[in-house]
Amino acid sequence: MSENQEEMEDVWAAVLWGLRIWLFLIMSLIMAPAMFGFSLGISETYMTILVKVLEWATLKIQKEKSDEQSLKTSASYGLIQREAGSMEKELEELRRSRPKPPVGGDFTLSDCLYFYRKGIESIVEDEVTQRFSSEELVSWNLLTRTNDFQYISLKLTLVYGLGIFVRYCILAPLRIALACIGLTWLVIGTSAVGFLPNSSIKSWLSEWVHVMCYRICARGLSATIRYHNRENKPKKGGICVANHTTPIDIVMLCNDGCYAMVGQIHGGLMGVVQRAMVRSCPHVWFERAEMKDRHLVTKRLKDHVSDKTKLPILIFPEGTCVNNTSVMMFKKGSFEIGTTIYPVAIKYDPKFGDAFWNSSKYSMVSYLLRMMTSWALVCDVWYLPAMHQQEGEDAVQFANRVKSAIAHQGGLVDLQWDGGLKRARVKETFREQQQKKYSNMVVGDESSNSD
């Protein structure tokens, strides 16, 4: 028995020794650089190797399936090629094609063809539904989420198997450990800072703790973030608005600065994190019942931005996650505050991993596990110049102007559809609006208004 006990003790000693070395490497090579905002070049080397492997895989696929590649490329742009133009313009062109064009704005039977075509286009591929599914890639990125997962060659299959081992057996445990450490430090650090009296030192420590913990979490996702136009970074007393793809958007933005969050109070682990964060920094949390009171929400936001010493508020006006191919309608609430708006455009590179969170398909835990078993998270963040509401411009027009600027900078499609259609039906008012527009074309504006 003594020999067996000695052997077990030796095994446990070896395991503990290995854990010490592993923790030391994490602390020295990952966490310490993340805490102070510099890199040892490990992530850059990993990304360089990863890019070369994916380029090799792409060339291999193109060589083996050159005929299908052209089909994939054309299909990636969608089944329906829509022409950019208004209802008036398209109907006018359709009427001109008739042998005897109608006089004035009279109704013609050929107008029905326009509505038939629009209806069939929406049935085959509407502009809304496809924004809530993962963006399909032209070429396989050695992840199982793409439709191109099939046997192509022995070398590619071996590389795919090696990638599974690396992602699930090496990267995933490391990333989970870093995420747990980052969240733990966030709770402990913000709670400790919360005991300090209000002062400039407390504000500085709070911002440093927040940014440090977010950087550790970003290293846990192998995130590579490129920030552009830092001279336009949001300033205190303003509101930062950005397009929304994933809850990880917060981590991407907070790696470069600290923000005040706005959201509903939760229970469980999320509630613990929220209560710890608000002790050191004036975040804006609401009870479930308060979220339905628009006047109360607006008042709380106005009180926050009126204090120029408080951090800028971070808001995602779309209200839901979109698959990073477009920007959908911005809710007007954050544009009614009457303060400076700082637009930010976020664009992820899908070939390294799918950042989109499809909340109707994946829970938060399963989504985070998918992200931690992806290759990496690569994104570009553009800070746009500050924008103000113009004279005679209402909140909806201001929101649309900001949305268009974000879409243009990020190379995204600018859509007028409400992201709430993800789980709701189209409002009757929208259909009535289209009917009124056509009625104005046929009978004229004055007749329609009098009716």
Secondary structure as UniProt FT lines:
FT   HELIX           2..26
FT   HELIX           27..31
FT   HELIX           32..36
FT   HELIX           42..64
FT   HELIX           66..75
FT   TURN            76..77
FT   HELIX           87..96
FT   TURN            104..105
FT   TURN            109..110
FT   HELIX           111..124
FT   TURN            127..128
FT   HELIX           129..132
FT   TURN            144..145
FT   TURN            147..148
FT   HELIX           154..165
FT   HELIX           166..171
FT   HELIX           172..194
FT   HELIX           200..219
FT   TURN            220..222
FT   STRAND          223..228
FT   HELIX           230..232
FT   TURN            236..237
FT   STRAND          239..242
FT   TURN            247..248
FT   HELIX           249..254
FT   STRAND          260..264
FT   HELIX           268..280
FT   STRAND          284..286
FT   HELIX           288..291
FT   HELIX           294..306
FT   TURN            308..309
FT   STRAND          313..315
FT   TURN            317..318
FT   STRAND          326..327
FT   HELIX           333..335
FT   STRAND          341..348
FT   HELIX           350..352
FT   TURN            359..361
FT   HELIX           364..372
FT   STRAND          377..383
FT   TURN            391..392
FT   HELIX           395..410
FT   STRAND          413..414
FT   HELIX           419..422
FT   HELIX           428..443
FT   HELIX           445..450
//
